[in-house]
Amino acid sequence: MGYNSIHVMANGRDARNGTGKRLTGTTSSGSTRLGKNSVSYIVVPQQLIVEVSVNIVYMVTGGKSLQKFHDLVCGHNCKDIKLTYFIMIFASVHFVLSHLPNF
């Protein structure tokens, strides 16, 4: 179920502009509303900021989860490891797993 299906269900109408052309994504919707030249200056930077922000939050959350697991398993007997190292471990494992074809 894609974005447009959800949009249709939420609003009760199809994601089309006044000419009947289907808007399949953010850039096509933005180019219809703002003009073709404005899309690369307004919509694309917003998408980039959101994507980078979500990826940062994802990596920090994964690193914190690994740190909590380490603290739970190891207890007070092990040496403290910085959060940065756990984020790097999580990112490395994620990088390897993302390149596996059927994972």
C-alpha positions in Angstrom: 0.0 0.0 0.0 1.7 3.2 -1.2 1.5 6.8 -0.1 -1.2 7.6 -2.7 -3.4 4.7 -1.4 -3.2 6.1 2.1 -3.8 9.6 0.8 -7.0 8.4 -1.0 -8.3 6.6 2.1 -7.6 9.5 4.4 -9.1 12.2 2.2 -11.7 10.2 0.3 -10.4 11.5 -3.1 -7.6 10.6 -5.4 -4.2 12.3 -5.4 -4.7 14.1 -8.7 -4.4 17.7 -9.6 -7.0 19.7 -11.5 -5.9 18.4 -14.9 -6.5 14.8 -13.9 -2.8 13.9 -14.0 -1.8 11.5 -11.2 0.7 12.9 -8.7 3.0 10.0 -7.9 5.5 11.6 -5.5 6.6 14.6 -3.7 8.5 16.1 -6.5 5.6 15.8 -9.0 3.2 17.3 -6.5 5.7 20.1 -5.8 6.3 20.8 -9.4 2.5 21.1 -10.0 2.0 23.5 -7.1 5.3 25.5 -7.1 6.5 25.3 -10.7 9.2 23.1 -12.3 12.1 25.3 -11.2 11.1 25.7 -7.6 11.0 22.0 -6.8 14.8 21.6 -6.8 15.2 24.6 -4.4 12.3 23.9 -2.0 11.2 20.2 -2.0 14.5 18.4 -2.5 16.3 20.1 0.4 13.4 19.4 2.7 13.5 15.7 1.7 17.2 15.6 2.2 17.0 17.2 5.7 14.3 14.7 6.8 16.2 11.7 5.4 19.5 12.7 7.1 17.7 13.4 10.4 15.9 10.1 10.4 19.1 8.2 9.6 20.9 10.0 12.5 18.1 9.1 14.9 18.1 5.5 13.7 21.9 5.1 14.2 21.9 6.7 17.7 18.9 4.5 18.7 20.6 1.4 17.5 23.8 2.3 19.3 22.0 3.0 22.5 20.2 -0.3 22.2 23.5 -2.1 21.8 24.9 -0.2 24.8 21.9 -1.2 27.0 22.3 -4.8 25.9 26.0 -4.7 26.7 25.3 -3.2 30.1 22.6 -5.8 30.8 24.7 -8.8 29.8 28.0 -7.6 31.2 26.9 -5.8 34.3 29.5 -3.9 36.3 32.3 -6.3 35.6 33.2 -4.9 32.2 34.9 -1.7 31.2 32.6 1.2 30.1 32.6 1.7 26.3 31.6 5.1 24.8 28.3 5.4 22.9 30.2 6.4 19.8 31.7 3.0 19.5 28.4 1.3 19.9 27.0 3.5 17.1 29.9 2.5 14.9 29.4 -1.2 15.6 25.7 -0.9 14.8 26.4 1.0 11.6 29.0 -1.5 10.5 26.7 -4.5 11.1 23.8 -2.6 9.3 26.1 -1.8 6.4 27.1 -5.5 5.9 23.5 -6.7 6.3 22.2 -4.2 3.8 24.5 -5.5 1.1 23.3 -9.1 1.4 21.0 -9.9 -1.5 18.3 -11.8 0.4 18.3 -10.5 3.9 
